Amino acid sequence: MGEKIKQQIFVLYFAYKDERVPWYAKIFSICVVAYAFSPIDLIPDFIPILGYLDDVLIVPLGILFALKMIPTEVRSECEEKAKEMMKNGKPKNWVVGSLIILFWCIILLWVILKVYQIFN
């Protein structure tokens, strides 16, 4: 992820905490932030073409829509906070990462059961 995208994710993170941001923008923003900070992608990068779809399309579009929902003055304040946070590094969201792992485990289990049913 590029530095500009990382900074925008931090802007969304701070905007989520601001009382002046509408509730729907907070929900959307926190979903984008949680997914971006997740150590696990919904579509793993080793899957050809689709693996990089989230990095190239999903996250940037989510950021774009979320930023448009945030009032301009709040966004400006959050941009300053984001610049400071960029110096400290990117936090990881292991809760979302765990949910994505669980999602893939359920799919894998379902596939194994279907294959088992076909061959028995």
Buried (B, 14 or more C-beta within 10 A) or exposed (E): EEEEBBBBBBBBBBBBEBEEBEEEBBEBBBBBBBBBBBEBBBBEEEEEEEEEBBBEEBBBEBBEEBBEBBBEEBBEBBBEBBEEBBEEEEEEBEEBBEBBBEEBEEEEEEEEEEEEEEEE
